[in-house]
Amino acid sequence: MVKHTFLLIYRNLKRFKSSFFINLIGLSVGLACALSIFLWVNSEMHVDKFFKKDSQLFQVMEHQKHTGSIRVTDSTPGLLSKALAEEMPEVEYATTATPTYWFGGITLSVGDKNIEANGKYAGKDFFKIFSYHLIQGNKNQLLSDTKSIVISKKLALKLFDSTQDIVGKTIEWQHSIQYRVSGIFEVPA
């Protein structure tokens, strides 16, 4: 039966070459599109699943109209998070967080050590919303001061060669602004 099927495929290939290749290309493109859509949906369904309350996390996005077209961006006004938390009782916490690509590589310095790093500006409720594991620091006091910084365990090891007794020490950002370390967190794998 299988031998007969392959024989028919071979005969049709020899007799109707152009329609066979059109069908083959159409089937290949269709399968590639279906696989791409599956991989994209699967990726979207697994974003931020390591957070404890992932079903309660929402990202606010903005529709921007430019010359007759509409763009959807992840940038919103800076005070929107404060307004959402104050005016909507169903919102427990809201925070502003900039994407890491906004700043590119930044230089953090401790003494004569200069480390290139990526980072983001985040509001004071960031660690109340996202359940990163804190190695040092108080979740309720992190980022409450505008001159405080929270660093990852990996960055702490690069800058201080340790993760012990770092809270309260200062880090210089871009060789110009000093920030006080208020906590250390561990990045999930």
C-alpha positions as CSV (number, residue, x, y, z in Angstrom):
1,M,0.0,0.0,0.0
2,V,2.7,2.4,1.0
3,K,4.8,1.4,-2.0
4,H,1.8,2.0,-4.3
5,T,1.3,5.5,-2.8
6,F,4.9,6.5,-3.4
7,L,4.7,5.1,-6.9
8,L,1.6,7.4,-7.6
9,I,3.5,10.4,-6.1
10,Y,6.4,9.7,-8.4
11,R,4.2,9.3,-11.5
12,N,2.3,12.5,-10.7
13,L,5.6,14.3,-10.2
14,K,6.9,13.3,-13.6
15,R,3.5,14.0,-15.4
16,F,2.5,17.3,-13.6
17,K,5.8,18.9,-12.5
18,S,4.6,22.5,-12.2
19,S,1.4,21.8,-10.2
20,F,3.3,19.4,-8.0
21,F,5.9,22.0,-7.1
22,I,3.2,24.6,-6.6
23,N,1.4,22.3,-4.2
24,L,4.7,21.4,-2.4
25,I,5.6,25.1,-1.9
26,G,2.1,25.9,-0.7
27,L,2.2,23.0,1.8
28,S,5.7,24.0,3.0
29,V,4.7,27.6,3.5
30,G,1.5,26.6,5.3
31,L,3.4,24.3,7.6
32,A,6.1,26.9,8.3
33,C,3.4,29.5,9.1
34,A,1.5,27.2,11.4
35,L,4.7,26.2,13.2
36,S,5.8,29.9,13.6
37,I,2.3,30.8,15.0
38,F,2.5,27.9,17.4
39,L,6.0,28.9,18.6
40,W,4.9,32.5,19.0
41,V,1.7,31.7,21.0
42,N,3.7,29.2,23.1
43,S,6.3,31.8,23.9
44,E,3.6,34.4,24.8
45,M,1.8,31.9,27.1
46,H,5.0,31.3,29.1
47,V,6.2,34.9,29.6
48,D,6.7,35.7,33.3
49,K,5.2,32.4,34.6
50,F,7.8,32.3,37.3
51,F,6.1,35.1,39.2
52,K,3.8,34.0,42.0
53,K,0.7,36.0,40.9
54,D,1.3,35.9,37.2
55,S,-2.4,35.8,36.5
56,Q,-2.8,39.2,38.2
57,L,-0.1,40.9,36.2
58,F,-1.1,43.3,33.4
59,Q,0.9,45.5,31.2
60,V,-0.6,48.8,30.1
61,M,0.1,49.7,26.5
62,E,-0.7,52.8,24.5
63,H,-2.3,53.3,21.1
64,Q,-0.5,56.2,19.3
65,K,-1.9,57.7,16.1
66,H,0.7,58.8,13.6
67,T,-0.2,60.0,10.1
68,G,-3.2,57.9,9.7
69,S,-1.8,54.7,11.2
70,I,-2.1,53.4,14.8
71,R,1.0,52.1,16.6
72,V,0.9,50.1,19.9
73,T,3.8,50.9,22.2
74,D,4.8,49.9,25.7
75,S,5.5,53.5,26.6
76,T,2.9,55.3,28.7
77,P,2.9,58.5,30.7
78,G,5.1,58.3,33.8
79,L,2.4,59.3,36.2
80,L,-0.1,56.7,34.9
81,S,0.9,54.1,37.4
82,K,0.2,56.5,40.3
83,A,-3.2,57.5,38.9
84,L,-4.2,53.8,38.3
85,A,-3.3,52.9,41.9
86,E,-5.2,55.9,43.3
87,E,-8.3,55.9,41.1
88,M,-9.0,52.2,40.5
89,P,-9.8,50.2,43.7
90,E,-9.2,46.9,41.9
91,V,-5.5,47.8,41.3
92,E,-3.4,46.7,44.3
93,Y,-0.1,48.0,43.0
94,A,1.1,49.8,39.9
95,T,4.6,50.7,38.9
96,T,6.4,52.4,36.2
97,A,9.3,50.5,34.6
98,T,11.4,51.4,31.6
99,P,12.5,48.8,29.2
100,T,16.2,47.9,29.3
101,Y,16.7,49.0,25.7
102,W,15.9,52.6,26.5
103,F,19.3,53.2,28.1
104,G,21.6,50.7,26.3
105,G,24.8,49.9,28.2
106,I,25.5,51.9,31.3
107,T,28.7,52.0,33.3
108,L,28.5,51.3,37.0
109,S,31.5,52.0,39.2
110,V,32.7,51.0,42.6
111,G,36.1,52.4,43.4
112,D,38.3,51.7,40.4
113,K,36.0,48.9,39.0
114,N,33.9,49.8,36.0
115,I,31.2,47.4,34.9
116,E,29.0,47.6,31.8
117,A,25.5,46.7,32.7
118,N,21.9,47.0,31.5
119,G,19.2,48.3,33.8
120,K,15.8,49.9,34.1
121,Y,14.2,52.6,36.1
122,A,11.4,51.2,38.2
123,G,8.9,52.5,40.7
124,K,8.9,51.8,44.5
125,D,6.3,49.0,44.2
126,F,8.2,47.0,41.5
127,F,9.4,44.3,44.0
128,K,5.9,44.1,45.6
129,I,4.4,43.3,42.2
130,F,7.2,41.0,40.7
131,S,8.2,38.2,43.0
132,Y,12.0,38.2,42.5
133,H,13.8,36.4,45.2
134,L,15.5,39.0,47.5
135,I,18.9,38.0,48.9
136,Q,19.3,41.3,50.8
137,G,17.0,44.2,51.5
138,N,13.5,44.8,52.7
139,K,10.8,44.4,50.0
140,N,8.8,47.3,51.5
141,Q,11.7,49.8,51.5
142,L,13.3,49.0,48.1
143,L,13.4,51.9,45.7
144,S,11.5,54.2,48.1
145,D,14.3,56.7,47.8
146,T,15.1,58.2,44.3
147,K,18.8,57.7,44.9
148,S,18.6,54.0,45.7
149,I,19.4,51.1,43.4
150,V,18.7,47.3,43.5
151,I,21.2,45.1,41.8
152,S,21.3,41.4,40.8
153,K,23.4,38.8,42.5
154,K,25.5,38.5,39.4
155,L,26.2,42.3,39.3
156,A,27.0,42.3,43.0
157,L,29.6,39.6,42.6
158,K,31.2,41.6,39.7
159,L,31.2,44.9,41.6
160,F,31.9,43.9,45.2
161,D,33.2,40.3,44.8
162,S,30.6,39.2,47.4
163,T,26.9,39.4,48.2
164,Q,27.4,40.0,51.9
165,D,26.9,43.4,53.6
166,I,26.3,45.4,50.4
167,V,23.1,47.2,51.4
168,G,24.0,50.8,52.1
169,K,27.1,50.9,49.9
170,T,27.2,53.4,47.0
171,I,27.5,52.7,43.3
172,E,28.4,55.5,40.8
173,W,26.3,55.6,37.6
174,Q,28.0,56.8,34.5
175,H,30.7,58.4,36.6
176,S,28.4,61.1,37.7
177,I,25.5,60.1,40.0
178,Q,25.8,58.2,43.2
179,Y,23.2,55.6,44.2
180,R,22.9,53.7,47.5
181,V,22.3,49.9,47.2
182,S,19.0,49.1,48.9
183,G,18.8,45.4,47.9
184,I,20.1,42.4,46.0
185,F,17.8,40.1,44.0
186,E,18.4,36.8,42.2
187,V,17.4,36.5,38.6
188,P,15.3,33.4,37.9
189,A,16.8,30.9,35.5
